[in-house]
Amino acid sequence: MEKWKKWAVPAGLLLLLLVFWEAAVRINRIPLYVLPAPSQVLRSLAEEGATLAGHARVTVGEALAGMAIALALALILGVAMDAFPAVKRGIYPVLVVTQTVPMIVLAPILIIYMGFGTAPKILTVVLMCFFPVAVSFTDAMGQMNEEYVQLVRSFGAGKWKAYRLVKIPAAVPGLISGLKVAATYSISGAVVGEWIGAQSGLGYYLLRVKNGYMLDKVFACVLVIVGLSLAMNGLIRLCQAAVMPYEKEKRP
C-alpha cells in the first residue's frame, strides 16, 4: 500500500499536466507543427509503431554493445587504477577532463574518422557510459576495509587472487550503481551518434521527422527514447536482484 502512495502524487501531477496540455491545444487551436496534443502524440505512436520498433532495434543494439565494451574497459582500468596508484594519478584526471567535452561536439569528429557505420555510434555510447562505471567501481574498491584483503593474504592468496576473492566482489554494489547511471545514458548516447549521421535508428528517425515539422512524431519518438532508457535502467536492476539478492532483503 505504501508503494502505491509513493507513486500516487507524481502520477496525479503528470495526469493533471497532460489534461491541461490537451485542453490548451484544443481551446487555442494550436497548429500541429507548433505543439501537438497528447492525444495526437499517442495516435502517432500507434501509427508509427512498426517503424519506430525497427529503428529502436538498431539503437538498442548500439546501446547494448557500447555498454558491454564500457563495462569491460571499466573493470580492467578500475582494477589497474586501484592496484597501481601511479596509474590512477595519471589517468583519473584525464577521465574527468573528458567529461567536460560535450558529446555533441565529439560525435561529428568520430564520424569523420570512422564513417557512418555503427562503430562511431557504439563508441559514442562507450564514451558516455565508461566514466560513471569506472569511477563508481574504482571508488568502491578504494573505500573497502583493507583488513579483509590482509586476511586473505595471510592465508596465502596472492595480490590478484585477493582482488578476485575480496575486492572485486565487495565493489559490486558500486559497480551496479555506476551501471544504473550509464544504462540511462546509453540510449541517449546512441541517439546522439545517429543524430549526427546515420541511415537508421531513433536518432535518424527523429532528425527526419523534425525536418518535416511533424512534431507529433517527434514527441512519439521521444516517448520511445524515454521508455527505452527506463527499460535499460530496469535491466540493470534485474541484474542487481540476481547478483545481489541480499540487497532486496534489506529493503523495508
Backbone as numpy.savetxt, mean C-alpha at the origin, in Angstrom:
# Nx Ny Nz CAx CAy CAz Cx Cy Cz
-21.49 -6.08 19.92 -22.32 -4.87 19.92 -21.46 -3.61 19.92
-20.36 -3.64 20.70 -19.47 -2.48 20.77 -18.83 -2.22 19.41
-18.57 -3.30 18.67 -17.96 -3.14 17.36 -18.88 -2.38 16.42
-20.19 -2.69 16.48 -21.15 -1.99 15.63 -21.26 -0.52 16.03
-21.22 -0.23 17.32 -21.28 1.15 17.78 -20.08 1.95 17.28
-18.94 1.28 17.21 -17.71 1.95 16.76 -17.83 2.44 15.33
-18.52 1.66 14.48 -18.63 2.01 13.07 -19.91 2.78 12.75
-20.83 2.87 13.70 -22.13 3.49 13.42 -21.99 4.98 13.10
-21.20 5.70 13.89 -21.06 7.15 13.68 -20.38 7.47 12.35
-19.22 6.87 12.02 -18.61 7.16 10.71 -19.53 6.79 9.54
-20.23 5.65 9.66 -21.13 5.24 8.57 -22.28 6.22 8.43
-22.81 6.69 9.57 -23.90 7.67 9.52 -23.47 8.98 8.90
-22.27 9.45 9.25 -21.76 10.70 8.67 -21.52 10.55 7.16
-21.00 9.40 6.75 -20.78 9.17 5.34 -22.09 9.14 4.57
-23.10 8.48 5.13 -24.41 8.42 4.49 -25.03 9.81 4.39
-24.88 10.61 5.44 -25.41 11.98 5.43 -24.73 12.82 4.36
-23.41 12.64 4.21 -22.66 13.37 3.19 -23.12 12.98 1.79
-23.35 11.70 1.57 -23.80 11.24 0.25 -25.19 11.77 -0.09
-26.08 11.81 0.91 -27.42 12.34 0.69 -27.35 13.83 0.34
-26.52 14.56 1.07 -26.36 15.99 0.80 -25.76 16.21 -0.59
-24.79 15.40 -0.94 -24.14 15.49 -2.26 -25.15 15.22 -3.37
-25.95 14.18 -3.23 -26.95 13.83 -4.24 -27.97 14.96 -4.39
-28.43 15.48 -3.25 -29.44 16.53 -3.29 -28.88 17.81 -3.92
-27.65 18.16 -3.58 -27.05 19.38 -4.11 -26.91 19.32 -5.63
-26.50 18.15 -6.15 -26.32 18.00 -7.59 -27.67 18.11 -8.31
-28.68 17.46 -7.76 -29.98 17.43 -8.43 -30.72 18.77 -8.31
-30.66 19.39 -7.15 -31.36 20.67 -6.96 -30.73 21.76 -7.82
-29.38 21.79 -7.85 -28.69 22.83 -8.61 -28.43 22.45 -10.07
-28.85 21.23 -10.43 -28.68 20.74 -11.79 -27.24 20.90 -12.28
-26.33 20.44 -11.46 -24.90 20.53 -11.79 -24.59 19.56 -12.92
-23.92 20.02 -13.98 -23.61 19.13 -15.11 -22.70 17.98 -14.70
-22.80 16.89 -15.45 -22.02 15.70 -15.16 -20.52 15.97 -15.23
-20.11 16.83 -16.18 -18.68 17.08 -16.34 -18.12 18.00 -15.26
-19.00 18.55 -14.41 -18.55 19.36 -13.28 -18.52 18.53 -11.99
-19.63 17.88 -11.67 -19.70 17.05 -10.47 -20.83 16.03 -10.64
-20.51 14.75 -10.72 -21.56 13.74 -10.84 -22.20 13.45 -9.48
-23.45 13.03 -9.50 -24.14 12.62 -8.28 -23.67 11.21 -7.89
-23.76 10.85 -6.62 -23.38 9.48 -6.21 -24.11 8.40 -6.98
-25.39 8.65 -7.29 -26.14 7.64 -8.06 -25.55 7.46 -9.45
-25.08 8.54 -10.07 -24.45 8.45 -11.39 -23.12 7.69 -11.31
-22.40 7.91 -10.23 -21.13 7.20 -10.03 -21.37 5.70 -9.89
-22.38 5.34 -9.09 -22.70 3.92 -8.91 -23.18 3.29 -10.20
-23.94 4.03 -10.99 -24.40 3.51 -12.27 -23.22 3.27 -13.21
-22.28 4.20 -13.24 -21.09 4.03 -14.08 -20.24 2.86 -13.58
-20.18 2.69 -12.27 -19.43 1.57 -11.70 -20.01 0.24 -12.16
-21.34 0.16 -12.21 -21.99 -1.07 -12.66 -21.79 -1.27 -14.16
-21.92 -0.20 -14.94 -21.80 -0.31 -16.39 -20.37 -0.61 -16.82
-19.41 -0.05 -16.11 -18.00 -0.22 -16.47 -17.33 -1.33 -15.65
-18.13 -2.14 -14.98 -17.58 -3.15 -14.09 -16.60 -4.09 -14.77
-16.95 -4.61 -15.93 -16.09 -5.55 -16.63 -14.78 -4.88 -17.07
-14.90 -3.66 -17.60 -13.70 -2.94 -18.04 -12.80 -2.61 -16.86
-13.39 -2.14 -15.77 -12.61 -1.82 -14.59 -11.94 -3.05 -14.00
-12.64 -4.18 -14.05 -12.06 -5.43 -13.52 -10.83 -5.84 -14.32
-10.89 -5.67 -15.64 -9.74 -6.00 -16.47 -8.53 -5.12 -16.15
-8.77 -3.83 -16.03 -7.67 -2.92 -15.68 -7.20 -3.16 -14.25
-8.11 -3.50 -13.35 -7.75 -3.74 -11.95 -6.82 -4.94 -11.82
-7.02 -5.97 -12.64 -6.15 -7.14 -12.60 -4.71 -6.76 -12.91
-4.53 -5.87 -13.87 -3.18 -5.41 -14.22 -2.56 -4.66 -13.05
-3.32 -3.75 -12.47 -2.81 -2.92 -11.37 -2.49 -3.77 -10.15
-3.37 -4.70 -9.80 -3.14 -5.56 -8.64 -1.91 -6.44 -8.86
-1.73 -6.95 -10.09 -0.55 -7.75 -10.38 0.73 -6.97 -10.16
0.74 -5.72 -10.63 1.92 -4.87 -10.44 2.14 -4.58 -8.96
1.06 -4.33 -8.22 1.17 -4.02 -6.80 1.70 -5.22 -6.01
1.21 -6.41 -6.31 1.66 -7.61 -5.60 3.13 -7.91 -5.90
3.51 -7.76 -7.17 4.91 -7.99 -7.53 5.83 -6.99 -6.83
5.42 -5.72 -6.83 6.22 -4.70 -6.16 6.31 -4.93 -4.67
5.19 -5.35 -4.05 5.20 -5.64 -2.62 6.14 -6.79 -2.29
6.12 -7.83 -3.10 6.98 -9.00 -2.86 8.46 -8.61 -2.95
8.81 -7.83 -3.97 10.21 -7.39 -4.11 10.60 -6.48 -2.96
9.71 -5.55 -2.59 10.01 -4.64 -1.48 10.20 -5.40 -0.18
9.38 -6.43 0.05 9.51 -7.24 1.27 10.85 -7.97 1.30
11.23 -8.58 0.17 12.50 -9.31 0.12 13.68 -8.37 0.37
13.66 -7.21 -0.29 14.76 -6.25 -0.10 14.78 -5.71 1.33
13.60 -5.46 1.91 13.54 -4.95 3.28 14.09 -5.95 4.27
13.80 -7.23 4.08 14.32 -8.26 4.98 15.84 -8.33 4.91
16.37 -8.34 3.67 17.82 -8.44 3.50 18.52 -7.20 4.05
18.05 -6.03 3.64 18.71 -4.80 4.06 18.48 -4.52 5.55
17.30 -4.91 6.06 17.02 -4.71 7.49 17.97 -5.49 8.36
18.21 -6.75 8.01 19.15 -7.57 8.77 20.56 -7.01 8.64
20.93 -6.57 7.44 22.26 -6.01 7.22 22.47 -4.75 8.05
21.47 -3.87 8.11 21.61 -2.63 8.89 21.67 -2.91 10.37
20.94 -3.94 10.82 20.98 -4.27 12.26 22.28 -4.96 12.64
22.79 -5.80 11.73 24.00 -6.56 12.05 25.27 -5.71 11.93
25.26 -4.75 11.02 26.45 -3.94 10.79 26.09 -2.46 10.95
26.41 -1.85 12.08 26.08 -0.43 12.32 26.60 0.50 11.23
27.74 0.17 10.63 28.29 1.03 9.57 27.36 1.06 8.36
26.75 -0.08 8.07 25.80 -0.13 6.95 24.59 0.75 7.25
24.11 0.68 8.49 22.95 1.50 8.86 23.27 2.98 8.80
24.46 3.35 9.28 24.85 4.77 9.24 24.97 5.27 7.81
25.36 4.40 6.91 25.54 4.83 5.53 24.26 4.82 4.72
23.38 3.84 4.96 22.20 3.66 4.12 20.96 4.35 4.67
20.79 4.35 5.99 19.56 4.87 6.59 19.29 6.32 6.17
20.28 7.22 6.24 20.00 8.60 5.79 19.60 8.68 4.32
20.19 7.80 3.48 19.85 7.79 2.06 18.39 7.39 1.87
17.95 6.41 2.65 16.55 5.97 2.57 15.61 7.11 2.94
15.97 7.87 3.96 15.13 8.99 4.39 15.06 10.06 3.30
16.21 10.34 2.68 16.26 11.36 1.63 15.42 10.96 0.44
15.42 9.67 0.10 14.64 9.22 -1.07 13.15 9.46 -0.88
12.70 9.51 0.38 11.28 9.72 0.63 10.86 11.17 0.46
11.83 12.07 0.33 11.50 13.49 0.14 11.23 13.82 -1.34
11.55 12.89 -2.24 11.32 13.11 -3.67 9.94 12.55 -4.04
9.04 13.39 -4.54 7.71 12.90 -4.90 7.79 11.82 -5.99
6.99 10.77 -5.83 7.01 9.68 -6.80 6.54 10.13 -8.18
5.69 11.15 -8.22 5.21 11.66 -9.51 6.36 12.25 -10.31
7.47 12.62 -9.62 8.66 13.14 -10.30 9.54 11.99 -10.78
9.66 10.94 -9.96 10.53 9.82 -10.31 9.93 8.94 -11.40
8.60 8.80 -11.41 7.96 7.89 -12.36 8.31 8.19 -13.81
8.27 9.46 -14.27 8.65 9.72 -15.67 10.10 9.34 -15.97
11.00 9.53 -14.99 12.41 9.16 -15.20 12.54 7.66 -15.37
11.81 6.91 -14.56 11.85 5.45 -14.66 11.35 4.98 -16.03
10.32 5.64 -16.53 9.77 5.25 -17.83 10.73 5.58 -18.95
11.46 6.69 -18.83 12.44 7.07 -19.85 13.51 5.99 -19.99
13.97 5.45 -18.85 15.04 4.47 -18.87 14.56 3.04 -19.05
13.31 2.75 -18.64 12.84 1.36 -18.62 11.70 1.10 -19.59
11.20 2.13 -20.26 10.15 1.94 -21.25 8.76 1.95 -20.64
7.78 1.54 -21.44 6.38 1.61 -21.04 5.82 0.26 -20.61
6.68 -0.69 -20.34 6.22 -2.00 -19.88 5.84 -1.99 -18.41
5.78 -3.19 -17.84 5.39 -3.30 -16.43 6.54 -3.00 -15.47
7.78 -3.09 -15.94 8.93 -2.92 -15.05 8.92 -1.58 -14.30
8.73 -0.43 -14.97 8.74 0.84 -14.22 7.58 0.96 -13.24
6.43 0.33 -13.55 5.30 0.37 -12.61 5.62 -0.43 -11.35
6.22 -1.61 -11.56 6.59 -2.44 -10.41 7.66 -1.74 -9.58
8.62 -1.11 -10.24 9.68 -0.40 -9.52 9.10 0.78 -8.75
8.10 1.45 -9.31 7.44 2.54 -8.59 6.81 2.03 -7.30
6.16 0.87 -7.37 5.58 0.26 -6.17 6.67 -0.09 -5.16
7.78 -0.64 -5.65 8.88 -1.00 -4.76 9.40 0.23 -4.02
9.60 1.32 -4.74 10.12 2.54 -4.12 9.16 3.12 -3.08
7.86 2.96 -3.30 6.88 3.49 -2.35 6.71 2.58 -1.14
6.90 1.27 -1.33 6.61 0.31 -0.26 7.84 -0.10 0.55
9.02 0.03 -0.05 10.22 -0.47 0.61 10.52 0.27 1.91
10.41 1.58 1.91 10.83 2.38 3.07 10.05 2.02 4.34
8.71 2.05 4.35 8.02 1.74 5.61 8.28 0.33 6.11
8.45 -0.64 5.19 8.72 -2.01 5.62 10.11 -2.12 6.21
11.11 -1.57 5.53 12.50 -1.67 5.99 12.70 -0.96 7.32
12.14 0.24 7.45 12.32 1.01 8.68 11.62 0.32 9.86
10.40 -0.13 9.66 9.68 -0.80 10.75 10.39 -2.07 11.19
10.86 -2.84 10.21 11.55 -4.09 10.52 12.87 -3.83 11.25
13.65 -2.86 10.76 14.93 -2.56 11.38 14.75 -2.01 12.79
13.81 -1.10 12.97 13.57 -0.53 14.30 13.09 -1.59 15.28
12.26 -2.53 14.80 11.76 -3.59 15.68 12.91 -4.48 16.16
13.86 -4.78 15.29 15.01 -5.58 15.72 15.90 -4.79 16.66
16.06 -3.49 16.40 16.91 -2.67 17.25 16.36 -2.47 18.65
15.04 -2.54 18.81 14.42 -2.33 20.11 14.30 -3.61 20.94
14.74 -4.72 20.38 14.62 -5.99 21.08 15.62 -6.08 22.22
15.24 -6.75 23.30 16.12 -6.96 24.44 17.26 -7.90 24.05
18.49 -7.41 24.12 19.64 -8.18 23.69 19.91 -9.39 24.59
19.30 -9.43 25.76 19.51 -10.57 26.65 19.02 -11.87 26.03
17.95 -11.77 25.21 17.45 -12.97 24.54 18.47 -13.48 23.53
19.13 -12.57 22.84 20.16 -12.96 21.88 21.33 -13.60 22.60
21.75 -12.99 23.71 22.85 -13.54 24.48 22.53 -14.91 25.02
21.25 -15.14 25.33 20.84 -16.44 25.85 21.05 -17.54 24.82
20.57 -17.32 23.59 20.74 -18.35 22.57 22.20 -18.48 22.15
22.96 -17.38 22.23 24.38 -17.44 21.92 25.12 -18.29 22.94
24.66 -18.21 24.20 25.29 -19.00 25.25 25.08 -20.50 25.06
24.06 -20.87 24.30 23.80 -22.27 24.01 24.49 -22.73 22.72
25.33 -21.86 22.18 26.12 -22.25 21.02 25.62 -21.76 19.69
24.56 -20.96 19.66 24.04 -20.45 18.39 24.96 -19.37 17.84
25.22 -19.42 16.55 26.03 -18.41 15.92 25.25 -17.11 15.73
25.92 -16.11 15.16 25.30 -14.79 14.99 24.07 -14.87 14.10
24.18 -15.55 12.96 23.06 -15.60 12.01 21.96 -16.54 12.48
22.35 -17.58 13.24 21.33 -18.47 13.80 20.52 -17.75 14.86
21.18 -16.83 15.60 20.47 -16.02 16.59 19.44 -15.11 15.92
19.78 -14.62 14.75 18.81 -13.82 13.99 17.62 -14.68 13.59
17.91 -15.89 13.12 16.83 -16.76 12.65 15.93 -17.22 13.79
16.52 -17.48 14.95 15.75 -18.02 16.06 15.09 -16.96 16.93
15.72 -15.80 17.04 15.26 -14.80 18.01 14.90 -13.46 17.38
15.87 -12.84 16.74 15.67 -11.44 16.32 14.60 -11.29 15.25
14.67 -12.09 14.21 13.68 -11.96 13.13 12.28 -12.30 13.62
12.07 -13.41 14.34 10.71 -13.68 14.87 10.20 -12.58 15.78
11.10 -12.00 16.60 10.67 -10.94 17.51 10.30 -9.66 16.76
10.86 -9.48 15.56 10.60 -8.27 14.77 9.40 -8.42 13.86
8.75 -9.58 13.86 7.60 -9.80 12.97 6.47 -8.79 13.20
6.10 -8.45 14.46 5.05 -7.42 14.64 5.39 -6.09 13.97
6.65 -5.66 14.09 7.06 -4.43 13.41 7.02 -4.57 11.91
7.43 -5.74 11.41 7.38 -6.00 9.98 5.95 -5.95 9.46
5.02 -6.54 10.21 3.61 -6.53 9.80 3.07 -5.11 9.78
3.45 -4.30 10.77 2.99 -2.90 10.81 3.46 -2.14 9.58
4.71 -2.35 9.19 5.22 -1.70 7.98 4.52 -2.20 6.74
4.20 -3.49 6.70 3.51 -4.05 5.54 2.10 -3.50 5.41
1.44 -3.23 6.52 0.09 -2.65 6.46 0.13 -1.28 5.78
1.13 -0.48 6.14 1.26 0.84 5.52 1.62 0.69 4.04
2.58 -0.18 3.76 3.04 -0.37 2.39 1.93 -0.93 1.49
1.12 -1.83 2.04 0.04 -2.42 1.24 -0.95 -1.36 0.79
-1.22 -0.39 1.65 -2.13 0.70 1.29 -1.53 1.57 0.19
-0.20 1.73 0.21 0.47 2.53 -0.80 0.65 1.80 -2.12
0.62 0.47 -2.10 1.02 -0.31 -3.27 0.13 -0.02 -4.49
-1.19 0.03 -4.27 -2.09 0.30 -5.39 -1.85 1.70 -5.93
-1.68 2.67 -5.03 -1.41 4.05 -5.46 -0.12 4.13 -6.26
0.91 3.39 -5.84 2.17 3.40 -6.57 2.02 2.87 -7.98
1.27 1.78 -8.12 1.04 1.22 -9.46 0.24 2.19 -10.32
-0.76 2.84 -9.73 -1.58 3.80 -10.49 -0.75 4.99 -10.95
0.16 5.46 -10.09 1.02 6.59 -10.48 1.88 6.21 -11.68
2.45 5.01 -11.65 3.25 4.56 -12.78 2.44 4.44 -14.05
1.22 3.94 -13.94 0.34 3.80 -15.10 -0.13 5.17 -15.60
-0.29 6.10 -14.68 -0.73 7.44 -15.05 0.28 8.11 -15.99
1.57 7.89 -15.71 2.61 8.53 -16.51 2.70 7.91 -17.90
2.56 6.60 -17.98 2.66 5.96 -19.29 2.31 4.48 -19.21
1.21 4.08 -19.82 0.80 2.68 -19.82 -0.25 2.48 -20.90
-0.54 1.21 -21.17 -1.58 0.87 -22.12 -2.70 0.06 -21.47
-2.57 -0.15 -20.18 -3.60 -0.84 -19.41 -3.39 -0.55 -17.94
-4.39 -0.88 -17.13 -4.32 -0.59 -15.71 -5.26 0.54 -15.32
-5.53 0.65 -14.03 -6.47 1.66 -13.55 -5.95 3.08 -13.78
-4.64 3.27 -13.71 -4.08 4.60 -13.98 -4.31 5.02 -15.42
-4.14 4.08 -16.33 -4.40 4.36 -17.75 -5.88 4.67 -17.98
-6.75 3.86 -17.37 -8.20 4.08 -17.51 -8.59 5.44 -16.92
-8.02 5.76 -15.77 -8.34 7.03 -15.10 -7.94 8.22 -15.96
-6.78 8.14 -16.57 -6.31 9.24 -17.42 -7.20 9.39 -18.65
-7.61 8.25 -19.22 -8.43 8.30 -20.43 -9.80 8.92 -20.17
-10.47 8.51 -19.09 -11.80 9.06 -18.82 -11.71 10.50 -18.31
-10.60 10.83 -17.68 -10.42 12.22 -17.21 -10.28 13.16 -18.40
-9.53 12.74 -19.40 -9.36 13.56 -20.59 -10.67 13.71 -21.36
-11.59 12.77 -21.19 -12.90 12.86 -21.83 -13.94 13.54 -20.97
-13.53 14.08 -19.81 -14.43 14.77 -18.87 -15.61 13.89 -18.44
-15.35 12.58 -18.36 -16.36 11.65 -17.88 -16.15 11.45 -16.38
-16.57 12.45 -15.62 -16.25 12.45 -14.20 -16.96 11.35 -13.43
-18.10 10.88 -13.92 -18.75 9.77 -13.23 -17.86 8.53 -13.28
-17.19 8.31 -14.41 -16.29 7.17 -14.53 -14.99 7.41 -13.76
-14.58 8.67 -13.66 -13.41 9.00 -12.86 -13.67 8.63 -11.40
-14.82 9.05 -10.86 -15.16 8.74 -9.48 -15.33 7.23 -9.28
-15.89 6.54 -10.28 -16.05 5.09 -10.19 -14.69 4.41 -10.10
-13.73 4.89 -10.89 -12.38 4.33 -10.85 -11.72 4.61 -9.51
-11.94 5.79 -8.98 -11.38 6.13 -7.66 -11.94 5.20 -6.59
-13.23 4.89 -6.67 -13.83 3.95 -5.73 -13.16 2.58 -5.81
-12.87 2.14 -7.01 -12.20 0.85 -7.18 -10.80 0.90 -6.57
-10.08 1.99 -6.79 -8.73 2.14 -6.23 -8.77 2.12 -4.71
-9.72 2.84 -4.13 -9.87 2.84 -2.67 -10.19 1.44 -2.16
-11.12 0.77 -2.84 -11.49 -0.58 -2.43 -10.32 -1.55 -2.51
-9.53 -1.46 -3.57 -8.37 -2.34 -3.71 -7.31 -2.04 -2.65
-7.11 -0.77 -2.33 -6.15 -0.40 -1.30 -6.56 -0.98 0.06
-7.85 -0.88 0.37 -8.35 -1.47 1.61 -8.23 -2.99 1.59
-8.46 -3.59 0.41 -8.34 -5.05 0.30 -6.90 -5.50 0.51
-5.93 -4.74 -0.01 -4.53 -5.08 0.20 -4.17 -5.00 1.68
-4.68 -3.97 2.35 -4.46 -3.85 3.79 -5.11 -5.02 4.53
-6.31 -5.39 4.10 -6.98 -6.53 4.71 -6.24 -7.83 4.49
-5.59 -7.98 3.33 -4.80 -9.18 3.05 -3.65 -9.31 4.04
-3.00 -8.19 4.35 -1.91 -8.22 5.33 -2.45 -8.57 6.72
-3.64 -8.09 7.03 -4.25 -8.42 8.33 -4.57 -9.91 8.41
-4.99 -10.51 7.31 -5.24 -11.95 7.30 -3.93 -12.71 7.50
-2.87 -12.24 6.86 -1.56 -12.85 7.07 -1.11 -12.71 8.52
-1.40 -11.56 9.11 -1.06 -11.33 10.52 -1.80 -12.31 11.42
-3.08 -12.53 11.13 -3.86 -13.47 11.93 -3.32 -14.89 11.81
-2.79 -15.23 10.62 -2.24 -16.57 10.43 -0.87 -16.73 11.07
-0.04 -15.68 10.97 1.33 -15.75 11.49 1.38 -15.48 12.98
0.51 -14.57 13.46 0.52 -14.16 14.87 -0.87 -14.35 15.49
-1.32 -15.59 15.66 -2.65 -15.82 16.22 -2.79 -15.35 17.66
-1.66 -15.25 18.38 -1.71 -14.80 19.76 -2.11 -13.34 19.88
-1.87 -12.55 18.82 -2.25 -11.13 18.86 -3.77 -10.99 18.94
-4.49 -11.89 18.28 -5.94 -11.84 18.30 -6.49 -12.10 19.70
-5.77 -12.97 20.46 -6.22 -13.28 21.80 -6.05 -12.10 22.74
-5.13 -11.18 22.44 -4.90 -10.03 23.31 -5.96 -8.95 23.17
-6.66 -8.95 22.01 -7.62 -7.89 21.76 -8.86 -8.09 22.64
-9.44 -6.99 23.16 -10.61 -7.12 24.00 -11.82 -7.55 23.21
